[in-house]
Every structure is written in C-alpha cells, then in structure tokens.
Amino acid sequence: MVTKEQISRINELAHKQKSIGLTAEEREEQKVLRRAYIDAFKENLRAQLDRIEIVDAPEEERVVEEKVEVETLQ
C-alpha cells in the first residue's frame, strides 16, 4: 500500500522535474515510488475484480418471450 507521504513525494519530484530537473538519485527514487504506486493500484484493481460476482437466473427461471403476430388492417 502506498502512503500519503509517498504520494506527496511522488508529486514533489514531478514538480521538481518540470521546474529545475532531478538528480540521478531523485530520478531513481521517483522510478521506485512510481512502480510501487502502479503495483498497489493493480493489486487493488485485481482485488475489486475478484469480488465481482456475475449473477444470472437459471435456465428454467428465464422468461421466454412469446412472439406475437400483429395483424395488419387492410
């Protein structure tokens, strides 16, 4: 799980990168933090998808619509 402090640091590094640039150590830190964020996001998404249950009525309970012929007036 990614903490608020880590997200804050990711944002700080992104702003610094846009303004004055990053040192080699900061680029590596940014890379590690971003990977941790992406991995946590994927893990959370997988957990949500695993909890999804598709519910469908059994075959005998399904309502079969009857086709109704419509008489046309001539």
mmCIF file as gemmi writes it, N, C-alpha and C atoms, coordinates in Angstrom:
data_model
loop_
_atom_site.group_PDB
_atom_site.id
_atom_site.type_symbol
_atom_site.label_atom_id
_atom_site.label_alt_id
_atom_site.label_comp_id
_atom_site.label_asym_id
_atom_site.label_entity_id
_atom_site.label_seq_id
_atom_site.pdbx_PDB_ins_code
_atom_site.Cartn_x
_atom_site.Cartn_y
_atom_site.Cartn_z
_atom_site.occupancy
_atom_site.B_iso_or_equiv
_atom_site.pdbx_formal_charge
_atom_site.auth_seq_id
_atom_site.auth_asym_id
_atom_site.pdbx_PDB_model_num
ATOM 1 N N . MET Axp A 1 ? 0.829 -1.174 0 1 0 ? 1 A 1
ATOM 2 C CA . MET Axp A 1 ? 0 0 0 1 0 ? 1 A 1
ATOM 3 C C . MET Axp A 1 ? 0.876 1.239 0 1 0 ? 1 A 1
ATOM 4 N N . VAL Axp A 2 ? 0.46 2.216 -0.751 1 0 ? 2 A 1
ATOM 5 C CA . VAL Axp A 2 ? 1.217 3.458 -0.862 1 0 ? 2 A 1
ATOM 6 C C . VAL Axp A 2 ? 0.638 4.465 0.125 1 0 ? 2 A 1
ATOM 7 N N . THR Axp A 3 ? 1.515 5.067 0.898 1 0 ? 3 A 1
ATOM 8 C CA . THR Axp A 3 ? 1.07 6.019 1.913 1 0 ? 3 A 1
ATOM 9 C C . THR Axp A 3 ? 0.883 7.412 1.314 1 0 ? 3 A 1
ATOM 10 N N . LYS Axp A 4 ? 0.225 8.274 2.073 1 0 ? 4 A 1
ATOM 11 C CA . LYS Axp A 4 ? 0.029 9.661 1.639 1 0 ? 4 A 1
ATOM 12 C C . LYS Axp A 4 ? 1.374 10.368 1.491 1 0 ? 4 A 1
ATOM 13 N N . GLU Axp A 5 ? 2.312 10.026 2.35 1 0 ? 5 A 1
ATOM 14 C CA . GLU Axp A 5 ? 3.639 10.645 2.285 1 0 ? 5 A 1
ATOM 15 C C . GLU Axp A 5 ? 4.348 10.262 0.991 1 0 ? 5 A 1
ATOM 16 N N . GLN Axp A 6 ? 4.193 9.009 0.579 1 0 ? 6 A 1
ATOM 17 C CA . GLN Axp A 6 ? 4.817 8.563 -0.662 1 0 ? 6 A 1
ATOM 18 C C . GLN Axp A 6 ? 4.187 9.25 -1.868 1 0 ? 6 A 1
ATOM 19 N N . ILE Axp A 7 ? 2.878 9.394 -1.864 1 0 ? 7 A 1
ATOM 20 C CA . ILE Axp A 7 ? 2.198 10.086 -2.958 1 0 ? 7 A 1
ATOM 21 C C . ILE Axp A 7 ? 2.631 11.549 -2.994 1 0 ? 7 A 1
ATOM 22 N N . SER Axp A 8 ? 2.75 12.15 -1.825 1 0 ? 8 A 1
ATOM 23 C CA . SER Axp A 8 ? 3.211 13.53 -1.743 1 0 ? 8 A 1
ATOM 24 C C . SER Axp A 8 ? 4.622 13.656 -2.32 1 0 ? 8 A 1
ATOM 25 N N . ARG Axp A 9 ? 5.467 12.696 -2.006 1 0 ? 9 A 1
ATOM 26 C CA . ARG Axp A 9 ? 6.852 12.719 -2.515 1 0 ? 9 A 1
ATOM 27 C C . ARG Axp A 9 ? 6.865 12.523 -4.035 1 0 ? 9 A 1
ATOM 28 N N . ILE Axp A 10 ? 6.01 11.666 -4.55 1 0 ? 10 A 1
ATOM 29 C CA . ILE Axp A 10 ? 5.908 11.476 -6 1 0 ? 10 A 1
ATOM 30 C C . ILE Axp A 10 ? 5.565 12.812 -6.654 1 0 ? 10 A 1
ATOM 31 N N . ASN Axp A 11 ? 4.598 13.51 -6.08 1 0 ? 11 A 1
ATOM 32 C CA . ASN Axp A 11 ? 4.184 14.808 -6.628 1 0 ? 11 A 1
ATOM 33 C C . ASN Axp A 11 ? 5.29 15.853 -6.529 1 0 ? 11 A 1
ATOM 34 N N . GLU Axp A 12 ? 5.999 15.867 -5.403 1 0 ? 12 A 1
ATOM 35 C CA . GLU Axp A 12 ? 7.119 16.801 -5.238 1 0 ? 12 A 1
ATOM 36 C C . GLU Axp A 12 ? 8.17 16.577 -6.314 1 0 ? 12 A 1
ATOM 37 N N . LEU Axp A 13 ? 8.512 15.313 -6.528 1 0 ? 13 A 1
ATOM 38 C CA . LEU Axp A 13 ? 9.521 15.003 -7.535 1 0 ? 13 A 1
ATOM 39 C C . LEU Axp A 13 ? 9.046 15.367 -8.941 1 0 ? 13 A 1
ATOM 40 N N . ALA Axp A 14 ? 7.757 15.164 -9.218 1 0 ? 14 A 1
ATOM 41 C CA . ALA Axp A 14 ? 7.22 15.508 -10.536 1 0 ? 14 A 1
ATOM 42 C C . ALA Axp A 14 ? 7.3 17.023 -10.765 1 0 ? 14 A 1
ATOM 43 N N . HIS Axp A 15 ? 6.952 17.812 -9.747 1 0 ? 15 A 1
ATOM 44 C CA . HIS Axp A 15 ? 7.027 19.276 -9.872 1 0 ? 15 A 1
ATOM 45 C C . HIS Axp A 15 ? 8.474 19.737 -10.032 1 0 ? 15 A 1
ATOM 46 N N . LYS Axp A 16 ? 9.361 19.126 -9.27 1 0 ? 16 A 1
ATOM 47 C CA . LYS Axp A 16 ? 10.773 19.498 -9.36 1 0 ? 16 A 1
ATOM 48 C C . LYS Axp A 16 ? 11.34 19.128 -10.727 1 0 ? 16 A 1
ATOM 49 N N . GLN Axp A 17 ? 10.917 17.978 -11.252 1 0 ? 17 A 1
ATOM 50 C CA . GLN Axp A 17 ? 11.387 17.541 -12.566 1 0 ? 17 A 1
ATOM 51 C C . GLN Axp A 17 ? 10.992 18.548 -13.645 1 0 ? 17 A 1
ATOM 52 N N . LYS Axp A 18 ? 9.774 19.068 -13.54 1 0 ? 18 A 1
ATOM 53 C CA . LYS Axp A 18 ? 9.289 20.038 -14.522 1 0 ? 18 A 1
ATOM 54 C C . LYS Axp A 18 ? 9.978 21.393 -14.387 1 0 ? 18 A 1
ATOM 55 N N . SER Axp A 19 ? 10.352 21.768 -13.163 1 0 ? 19 A 1
ATOM 56 C CA . SER Axp A 19 ? 10.919 23.102 -12.96 1 0 ? 19 A 1
ATOM 57 C C . SER Axp A 19 ? 12.435 23.136 -13.141 1 0 ? 19 A 1
ATOM 58 N N . ILE Axp A 20 ? 13.163 22.4 -12.316 1 0 ? 20 A 1
ATOM 59 C CA . ILE Axp A 20 ? 14.636 22.504 -12.371 1 0 ? 20 A 1
ATOM 60 C C . ILE Axp A 20 ? 15.335 21.201 -12.737 1 0 ? 20 A 1
ATOM 61 N N . GLY Axp A 21 ? 14.605 20.11 -12.774 1 0 ? 21 A 1
ATOM 62 C CA . GLY Axp A 21 ? 15.214 18.826 -13.09 1 0 ? 21 A 1
ATOM 63 C C . GLY Axp A 21 ? 15.572 18.035 -11.841 1 0 ? 21 A 1
ATOM 64 N N . LEU Axp A 22 ? 15.878 16.768 -12.054 1 0 ? 22 A 1
ATOM 65 C CA . LEU Axp A 22 ? 16.176 15.869 -10.941 1 0 ? 22 A 1
ATOM 66 C C . LEU Axp A 22 ? 17.609 15.372 -11.022 1 0 ? 22 A 1
ATOM 67 N N . THR Axp A 23 ? 18.147 15.057 -9.856 1 0 ? 23 A 1
ATOM 68 C CA . THR Axp A 23 ? 19.456 14.415 -9.814 1 0 ? 23 A 1
ATOM 69 C C . THR Axp A 23 ? 19.265 12.93 -10.132 1 0 ? 23 A 1
ATOM 70 N N . ALA Axp A 24 ? 20.338 12.22 -10.322 1 0 ? 24 A 1
ATOM 71 C CA . ALA Axp A 24 ? 20.267 10.787 -10.628 1 0 ? 24 A 1
ATOM 72 C C . ALA Axp A 24 ? 19.593 10.027 -9.485 1 0 ? 24 A 1
ATOM 73 N N . GLU Axp A 25 ? 19.908 10.409 -8.246 1 0 ? 25 A 1
ATOM 74 C CA . GLU Axp A 25 ? 19.304 9.747 -7.083 1 0 ? 25 A 1
ATOM 75 C C . GLU Axp A 25 ? 17.805 10.014 -7.025 1 0 ? 25 A 1
ATOM 76 N N . GLU Axp A 26 ? 17.407 11.243 -7.333 1 0 ? 26 A 1
ATOM 77 C CA . GLU Axp A 26 ? 15.987 11.59 -7.307 1 0 ? 26 A 1
ATOM 78 C C . GLU Axp A 26 ? 15.223 10.875 -8.426 1 0 ? 26 A 1
ATOM 79 N N . ARG Axp A 27 ? 15.846 10.75 -9.603 1 0 ? 27 A 1
ATOM 80 C CA . ARG Axp A 27 ? 15.209 10.008 -10.693 1 0 ? 27 A 1
ATOM 81 C C . ARG Axp A 27 ? 14.993 8.552 -10.306 1 0 ? 27 A 1
ATOM 82 N N . GLU Axp A 28 ? 15.969 7.961 -9.639 1 0 ? 28 A 1
ATOM 83 C CA . GLU Axp A 28 ? 15.837 6.573 -9.188 1 0 ? 28 A 1
ATOM 84 C C . GLU Axp A 28 ? 14.75 6.458 -8.122 1 0 ? 28 A 1
ATOM 85 N N . GLU Axp A 29 ? 14.715 7.403 -7.192 1 0 ? 29 A 1
ATOM 86 C CA . GLU Axp A 29 ? 13.676 7.412 -6.158 1 0 ? 29 A 1
ATOM 87 C C . GLU Axp A 29 ? 12.297 7.545 -6.8 1 0 ? 29 A 1
ATOM 88 N N . GLN Axp A 30 ? 12.178 8.43 -7.785 1 0 ? 30 A 1
ATOM 89 C CA . GLN Axp A 30 ? 10.913 8.634 -8.485 1 0 ? 30 A 1
ATOM 90 C C . GLN Axp A 30 ? 10.471 7.347 -9.189 1 0 ? 30 A 1
ATOM 91 N N . LYS Axp A 31 ? 11.42 6.678 -9.811 1 0 ? 31 A 1
ATOM 92 C CA . LYS Axp A 31 ? 11.13 5.425 -10.511 1 0 ? 31 A 1
ATOM 93 C C . LYS Axp A 31 ? 10.604 4.365 -9.537 1 0 ? 31 A 1
ATOM 94 N N . VAL Axp A 32 ? 11.245 4.236 -8.385 1 0 ? 32 A 1
ATOM 95 C CA . VAL Axp A 32 ? 10.84 3.253 -7.373 1 0 ? 32 A 1
ATOM 96 C C . VAL Axp A 32 ? 9.46 3.589 -6.813 1 0 ? 32 A 1
ATOM 97 N N . LEU Axp A 33 ? 9.233 4.865 -6.506 1 0 ? 33 A 1
ATOM 98 C CA . LEU Axp A 33 ? 7.94 5.281 -5.954 1 0 ? 33 A 1
ATOM 99 C C . LEU Axp A 33 ? 6.81 5.082 -6.962 1 0 ? 33 A 1
ATOM 100 N N . ARG Axp A 34 ? 7.061 5.429 -8.208 1 0 ? 34 A 1
ATOM 101 C CA . ARG Axp A 34 ? 6.035 5.247 -9.235 1 0 ? 34 A 1
ATOM 102 C C . ARG Axp A 34 ? 5.698 3.768 -9.418 1 0 ? 34 A 1
ATOM 103 N N . ARG Axp A 35 ? 6.721 2.912 -9.411 1 0 ? 35 A 1
ATOM 104 C CA . ARG Axp A 35 ? 6.49 1.473 -9.562 1 0 ? 35 A 1
ATOM 105 C C . ARG Axp A 35 ? 5.659 0.951 -8.395 1 0 ? 35 A 1
ATOM 106 N N . ALA Axp A 36 ? 5.957 1.407 -7.186 1 0 ? 36 A 1
ATOM 107 C CA . ALA Axp A 36 ? 5.198 0.985 -6.008 1 0 ? 36 A 1
ATOM 108 C C . ALA Axp A 36 ? 3.743 1.433 -6.132 1 0 ? 36 A 1
ATOM 109 N N . TYR Axp A 37 ? 3.529 2.661 -6.631 1 0 ? 37 A 1
ATOM 110 C CA . TYR Axp A 37 ? 2.17 3.178 -6.798 1 0 ? 37 A 1
ATOM 111 C C . TYR Axp A 37 ? 1.406 2.352 -7.834 1 0 ? 37 A 1
ATOM 112 N N . ILE Axp A 38 ? 2.027 2.07 -8.95 1 0 ? 38 A 1
ATOM 113 C CA . ILE Axp A 38 ? 1.385 1.285 -10.011 1 0 ? 38 A 1
ATOM 114 C C . ILE Axp A 38 ? 1.069 -0.123 -9.526 1 0 ? 38 A 1
ATOM 115 N N . ASP Axp A 39 ? 1.998 -0.74 -8.818 1 0 ? 39 A 1
ATOM 116 C CA . ASP Axp A 39 ? 1.767 -2.095 -8.3 1 0 ? 39 A 1
ATOM 117 C C . ASP Axp A 39 ? 0.609 -2.12 -7.297 1 0 ? 39 A 1
ATOM 118 N N . ALA Axp A 40 ? 0.543 -1.116 -6.434 1 0 ? 40 A 1
ATOM 119 C CA . ALA Axp A 40 ? -0.546 -1.04 -5.461 1 0 ? 40 A 1
ATOM 120 C C . ALA Axp A 40 ? -1.879 -0.825 -6.169 1 0 ? 40 A 1
ATOM 121 N N . PHE Axp A 41 ? -1.876 0.009 -7.198 1 0 ? 41 A 1
ATOM 122 C CA . PHE Axp A 41 ? -3.092 0.261 -7.971 1 0 ? 41 A 1
ATOM 123 C C . PHE Axp A 41 ? -3.58 -1.024 -8.631 1 0 ? 41 A 1
ATOM 124 N N . LYS Axp A 42 ? -2.67 -1.759 -9.264 1 0 ? 42 A 1
ATOM 125 C CA . LYS Axp A 42 ? -3.034 -3.017 -9.923 1 0 ? 42 A 1
ATOM 126 C C . LYS Axp A 42 ? -3.561 -4.038 -8.918 1 0 ? 42 A 1
ATOM 127 N N . GLU Axp A 43 ? -2.918 -4.13 -7.771 1 0 ? 43 A 1
ATOM 128 C CA . GLU Axp A 43 ? -3.347 -5.071 -6.735 1 0 ? 43 A 1
ATOM 129 C C . GLU Axp A 43 ? -4.759 -4.745 -6.259 1 0 ? 43 A 1
ATOM 130 N N . ASN Axp A 44 ? -5.028 -3.467 -6.057 1 0 ? 44 A 1
ATOM 131 C CA . ASN Axp A 44 ? -6.349 -3.036 -5.63 1 0 ? 44 A 1
ATOM 132 C C . ASN Axp A 44 ? -7.393 -3.343 -6.706 1 0 ? 44 A 1
ATOM 133 N N . LEU Axp A 45 ? -7.065 -3.08 -7.944 1 0 ? 45 A 1
ATOM 134 C CA . LEU Axp A 45 ? -7.992 -3.35 -9.041 1 0 ? 45 A 1
ATOM 135 C C . LEU Axp A 45 ? -8.284 -4.846 -9.154 1 0 ? 45 A 1
ATOM 136 N N . ARG Axp A 46 ? -7.247 -5.67 -9.05 1 0 ? 46 A 1
ATOM 137 C CA . ARG Axp A 46 ? -7.447 -7.122 -9.108 1 0 ? 46 A 1
ATOM 138 C C . ARG Axp A 46 ? -8.351 -7.595 -7.976 1 0 ? 46 A 1
ATOM 139 N N . ALA Axp A 47 ? -8.155 -7.051 -6.777 1 0 ? 47 A 1
ATOM 140 C CA . ALA Axp A 47 ? -8.98 -7.433 -5.632 1 0 ? 47 A 1
ATOM 141 C C . ALA Axp A 47 ? -10.436 -7.055 -5.872 1 0 ? 47 A 1
ATOM 142 N N . GLN Axp A 48 ? -10.67 -5.884 -6.445 1 0 ? 48 A 1
ATOM 143 C CA . GLN Axp A 48 ? -12.036 -5.472 -6.746 1 0 ? 48 A 1
ATOM 144 C C . GLN Axp A 48 ? -12.659 -6.381 -7.803 1 0 ? 48 A 1
ATOM 145 N N . LEU Axp A 49 ? -11.898 -6.697 -8.832 1 0 ? 49 A 1
ATOM 146 C CA . LEU Axp A 49 ? -12.421 -7.556 -9.894 1 0 ? 49 A 1
ATOM 147 C C . LEU Axp A 49 ? -12.692 -8.969 -9.39 1 0 ? 49 A 1
ATOM 148 N N . ASP Axp A 50 ? -11.875 -9.444 -8.472 1 0 ? 50 A 1
ATOM 149 C CA . ASP Axp A 50 ? -12.078 -10.778 -7.918 1 0 ? 50 A 1
ATOM 150 C C . ASP Axp A 50 ? -13.356 -10.862 -7.084 1 0 ? 50 A 1
ATOM 151 N N . ARG Axp A 51 ? -13.797 -9.739 -6.546 1 0 ? 51 A 1
ATOM 152 C CA . ARG Axp A 51 ? -15.012 -9.73 -5.732 1 0 ? 51 A 1
ATOM 153 C C . ARG Axp A 51 ? -16.291 -9.601 -6.557 1 0 ? 51 A 1
ATOM 154 N N . ILE Axp A 52 ? -16.144 -9.351 -7.842 1 0 ? 52 A 1
ATOM 155 C CA . ILE Axp A 52 ? -17.33 -9.213 -8.696 1 0 ? 52 A 1
ATOM 156 C C . ILE Axp A 52 ? -17.937 -10.587 -8.919 1 0 ? 52 A 1
ATOM 157 N N . GLU Axp A 53 ? -19.24 -10.653 -8.723 1 0 ? 53 A 1
ATOM 158 C CA . GLU Axp A 53 ? -19.952 -11.912 -8.936 1 0 ? 53 A 1
ATOM 159 C C . GLU Axp A 53 ? -21.027 -11.666 -9.991 1 0 ? 53 A 1
ATOM 160 N N . ILE Axp A 54 ? -20.983 -12.462 -11.033 1 0 ? 54 A 1
ATOM 161 C CA . ILE Axp A 54 ? -21.974 -12.342 -12.095 1 0 ? 54 A 1
ATOM 162 C C . ILE Axp A 54 ? -23.135 -13.253 -11.739 1 0 ? 54 A 1
ATOM 163 N N . VAL Axp A 55 ? -24.301 -12.662 -11.651 1 0 ? 55 A 1
ATOM 164 C CA . VAL Axp A 55 ? -25.49 -13.408 -11.264 1 0 ? 55 A 1
ATOM 165 C C . VAL Axp A 55 ? -26.394 -13.499 -12.482 1 0 ? 55 A 1
ATOM 166 N N . ASP Axp A 56 ? -26.801 -14.719 -12.769 1 0 ? 56 A 1
ATOM 167 C CA . ASP Axp A 56 ? -27.689 -14.966 -13.894 1 0 ? 56 A 1
ATOM 168 C C . ASP Axp A 56 ? -28.706 -16.001 -13.452 1 0 ? 56 A 1
ATOM 169 N N . ALA Axp A 57 ? -29.949 -15.801 -13.832 1 0 ? 57 A 1
ATOM 170 C CA . ALA Axp A 57 ? -31.005 -16.73 -13.434 1 0 ? 57 A 1
ATOM 171 C C . ALA Axp A 57 ? -30.773 -18.087 -14.091 1 0 ? 57 A 1
ATOM 172 N N . PRO Axp A 58 ? -31.113 -19.161 -13.39 1 0 ? 58 A 1
ATOM 173 C CA . PRO Axp A 58 ? -31.001 -20.489 -14.002 1 0 ? 58 A 1
ATOM 174 C C . PRO Axp A 58 ? -31.885 -20.583 -15.249 1 0 ? 58 A 1
ATOM 175 N N . GLU Axp A 59 ? -31.545 -21.482 -16.119 1 0 ? 59 A 1
ATOM 176 C CA . GLU Axp A 59 ? -32.225 -21.612 -17.406 1 0 ? 59 A 1
ATOM 177 C C . GLU Axp A 59 ? -33.737 -21.765 -17.262 1 0 ? 59 A 1
ATOM 178 N N . GLU Axp A 60 ? -34.201 -22.552 -16.296 1 0 ? 60 A 1
ATOM 179 C CA . GLU Axp A 60 ? -35.643 -22.801 -16.165 1 0 ? 60 A 1
ATOM 180 C C . GLU Axp A 60 ? -36.407 -21.591 -15.633 1 0 ? 60 A 1
ATOM 181 N N . GLU Axp A 61 ? -35.709 -20.639 -15.015 1 0 ? 61 A 1
ATOM 182 C CA . GLU Axp A 61 ? -36.393 -19.477 -14.473 1 0 ? 61 A 1
ATOM 183 C C . GLU Axp A 61 ? -36.458 -18.311 -15.449 1 0 ? 61 A 1
ATOM 184 N N . ARG Axp A 62 ? -35.77 -18.418 -16.536 1 0 ? 62 A 1
ATOM 185 C CA . ARG Axp A 62 ? -35.775 -17.335 -17.503 1 0 ? 62 A 1
ATOM 186 C C . ARG Axp A 62 ? -37.131 -17.234 -18.177 1 0 ? 62 A 1
ATOM 187 N N . VAL Axp A 63 ? -37.524 -16.044 -18.41 1 0 ? 63 A 1
ATOM 188 C CA . VAL Axp A 63 ? -38.805 -15.815 -19.058 1 0 ? 63 A 1
ATOM 189 C C . VAL Axp A 63 ? -38.572 -15.81 -20.561 1 0 ? 63 A 1
ATOM 190 N N . VAL Axp A 64 ? -39.318 -16.651 -21.208 1 0 ? 64 A 1
ATOM 191 C CA . VAL Axp A 64 ? -39.202 -16.714 -22.656 1 0 ? 64 A 1
ATOM 192 C C . VAL Axp A 64 ? -40.301 -15.84 -23.243 1 0 ? 64 A 1
ATOM 193 N N . GLU Axp A 65 ? -39.885 -14.901 -24.001 1 0 ? 65 A 1
ATOM 194 C CA . GLU Axp A 65 ? -40.87 -14.014 -24.603 1 0 ? 65 A 1
ATOM 195 C C . GLU Axp A 65 ? -41.521 -14.716 -25.79 1 0 ? 65 A 1
ATOM 196 N N . GLU Axp A 66 ? -42.813 -14.635 -25.817 1 0 ? 66 A 1
ATOM 197 C CA . GLU Axp A 66 ? -43.545 -15.223 -26.93 1 0 ? 66 A 1
ATOM 198 C C . GLU Axp A 66 ? -43.657 -14.2 -28.038 1 0 ? 66 A 1
ATOM 199 N N . LYS Axp A 67 ? -43.506 -14.691 -29.219 1 0 ? 67 A 1
ATOM 200 C CA . LYS Axp A 67 ? -43.669 -13.818 -30.362 1 0 ? 67 A 1
ATOM 201 C C . LYS Axp A 67 ? -45.156 -13.668 -30.649 1 0 ? 67 A 1
ATOM 202 N N . VAL Axp A 68 ? -45.563 -12.458 -30.763 1 0 ? 68 A 1
ATOM 203 C CA . VAL Axp A 68 ? -46.961 -12.171 -31.023 1 0 ? 68 A 1
ATOM 204 C C . VAL Axp A 68 ? -47.079 -11.631 -32.438 1 0 ? 68 A 1
ATOM 205 N N . GLU Axp A 69 ? -47.914 -12.276 -33.2 1 0 ? 69 A 1
ATOM 206 C CA . GLU Axp A 69 ? -48.107 -11.819 -34.555 1 0 ? 69 A 1
ATOM 207 C C . GLU Axp A 69 ? -49.102 -10.657 -34.545 1 0 ? 69 A 1
ATOM 208 N N . VAL Axp A 70 ? -48.754 -9.652 -35.223 1 0 ? 70 A 1
ATOM 209 C CA . VAL Axp A 70 ? -49.606 -8.495 -35.283 1 0 ? 70 A 1
ATOM 210 C C . VAL Axp A 70 ? -50.364 -8.523 -36.604 1 0 ? 70 A 1
ATOM 211 N N . GLU Axp A 71 ? -51.672 -8.443 -36.489 1 0 ? 71 A 1
ATOM 212 C CA . GLU Axp A 71 ? -52.487 -8.423 -37.688 1 0 ? 71 A 1
ATOM 213 C C . GLU Axp A 71 ? -52.512 -7.007 -38.242 1 0 ? 71 A 1
ATOM 214 N N . THR Axp A 72 ? -52.329 -6.934 -39.469 1 0 ? 72 A 1
ATOM 215 C CA . THR Axp A 72 ? -52.381 -5.622 -40.091 1 0 ? 72 A 1
ATOM 216 C C . THR Axp A 72 ? -53.757 -5.389 -40.699 1 0 ? 72 A 1
ATOM 217 N N . LEU Axp A 73 ? -54.219 -4.207 -40.569 1 0 ? 73 A 1
ATOM 218 C CA . LEU Axp A 73 ? -55.51 -3.85 -41.122 1 0 ? 73 A 1
ATOM 219 C C . LEU Axp A 73 ? -55.319 -3.407 -42.565 1 0 ? 73 A 1
ATOM 220 N N . GLN Axp A 74 ? -56.157 -3.933 -43.394 1 0 ? 74 A 1
ATOM 221 C CA . GLN Axp A 74 ? -56.067 -3.524 -44.798 1 0 ? 74 A 1
ATOM 222 C C . GLN Axp A 74 ? -57.309 -2.841 -45.238 1 0 ? 74 A 1
